Amino acid sequence: MERHSLGELENLTSQEFLDRFINNFYLPNKYGEIIITNISVIGEIRINEKYLKDKSKIIFGINCHFLDKFYLNHKNLSLLEFRGVCFRESCYLSINMEGSIHIFESYFTKKLDFWNNKVFRVEIKDSIFKKQTTFSNNKLSEIYIDNNHFSESLLFKENSVSNEILIRNTKNKTYIENITIMDSNNYVVGLSYEKVNIRTLAISGTIESSKTLNFTNLDLSNIIFLQLINNGKLYFRDINKNKNFESHSIGFNQSDLGDCNLLNCNFYDFEINFSSSKIQKLFISGSKLTTPNNIRNIPGESDPLKYIDCLNQLKKIFENNGDFLTSTKLHERELEVLKYIEIKDYNNPLKLIYSQLKKMYELRGDSVKSLEYQAKELEIHMNSPKISWSERLNLQFAYWSNNFGTDWIKAIKFLIIGAAYFYFLVILSQNCEFENSLNTVWGLLSGFFEFLNPIRKLNSLTINGNEEILNNKARIADFFARIFIAFAEYQLIQAFRKYGKK
């Protein structure tokens, strides 16, 4: 069969292409390499030991087009390289050899499946993958991925890699729509001058204690921890949101994050979705997390206690990192949620949380907030069925008069309305008849201001211009009025000086 010179494209059927291997058409060159170029093959291709009996270096070079499915299952190769190759259908590689697999400047229209390979190294550079790329059940020394575009997904599942899996971006070309890690290996994603752009990063399974996953200098849209048990170490450094997408989220779903570090990461615009996870060992330094209002259960999960568990763990994380401001905000959000939960036992966590918030603000020197939560705590205690009627009555008067010393407007209303009631009770006890005149109104009004003085010497009332000595019923009403006015004015003073209390 006649060879074709470089640059010409030869159309072959799959059988014609395979016959060339059997007939040694592609003989090794002086370097022991089988180089295949300038062909377009139609039909499914399956290459195994039948076609290559000796250990060989096989290179599929420029202008190799495979229009149907491509299978390579071999044990005798020392090198497999695709350079500038186009696969129009799915490609499956399952190779057992001491050498390496190289994929450079190639194009995969359908999925690429690395399954059950036992090789030294896999290196992928400057290539485009339109559908899913899967590494599963492989035993390798290392995987090196640089400057590639994965339009659908990149999946690592049940691989054993003795060194590390490295994904970089040295030419500002790397993009991954969805990367999923479902095995226990050392990963280095990023760690390059140019940012690696990823839409969704998902981590699942169990990470062994000797393994480290390092994610550095990434633009991310979504992070998902799904049924993850991390016994190793997770590092996220210099992570920012991917501005190419509108929504950004971090999902904790039935996972134990273990030793996880966020260093100089900006997750402020990220929504946090949470369900039954342990995240309290999370270490944060120089990083921002989202506001409490952007924390919620995962879609389909409605149990508010799981949501409160998330807030509580995040609160402890920020407390441990000395960020009491964020911790307090999470506390406040926790209270807002608890308000909507049916409370059957008044000796409940809500009262304890109000008490903790009060103490927290006291320690921070914020007397305003401290008094606010003290009032909330006393209001719950007032409604408790376990206190005596006398204690409840005492608390109710404190609540009605000035909201436990926090509301001077309420105290003024309490004083004026209550005093007016007693004033007219005293007047009515005199059994007086009133003239319909302006002087009568002004006389009663001026008498009311004198009535507001609890230590007054009021033994008579001026009614219709005439001074009338109080009768016995009016004196009794006036006695109780003095007690009420003294109490109401004391409560008013207390509310006014709430910020001066110590």
Secondary structure, 3 states (H helix, E strand, C coil): CCCCCCCCCEEEEHHHHHHHHHCCCCCCCCCCEEEECCEEEECCEEECCCCCCCCEEEEECCCEEECCCEEEEECCEEEEEEECEEECCCEEEEEECCCEEEEECCEECCCEEEECCECCEEEEECCEECCCEEEECCEEEEEEEECCEECCCEEEECCEEEEEEEEECCCCCCEEEEEEEECCCCEEEECCCCCEEEEEEEEEEEECCCCEEEEEEEEEEEEEEEEEEECCEEEEEEEEECCCCCCCEEEEECCECCEEEEECCECCCCEEEEECCECCCCEEECCECCCHHHEEECCCCCCHHHHHHHHHHHHHHHHHCCCHHHHHHHHHHHHHHHCCCCCCCCCCHHHHHHHHHHHHHHHHCCHHHHHHHHHHHHHHHHCCCCCCHHHHHHHHHHHHHHCCCCCHHHHHHHHHHHHHHHHHHHHHHCCCCCCCCHHHHHHHHHHHHHHCCCCCCCCEEEECCEEEECCHHHHHHHHHHHHHHHHHHHHHHHHHCHHHCC
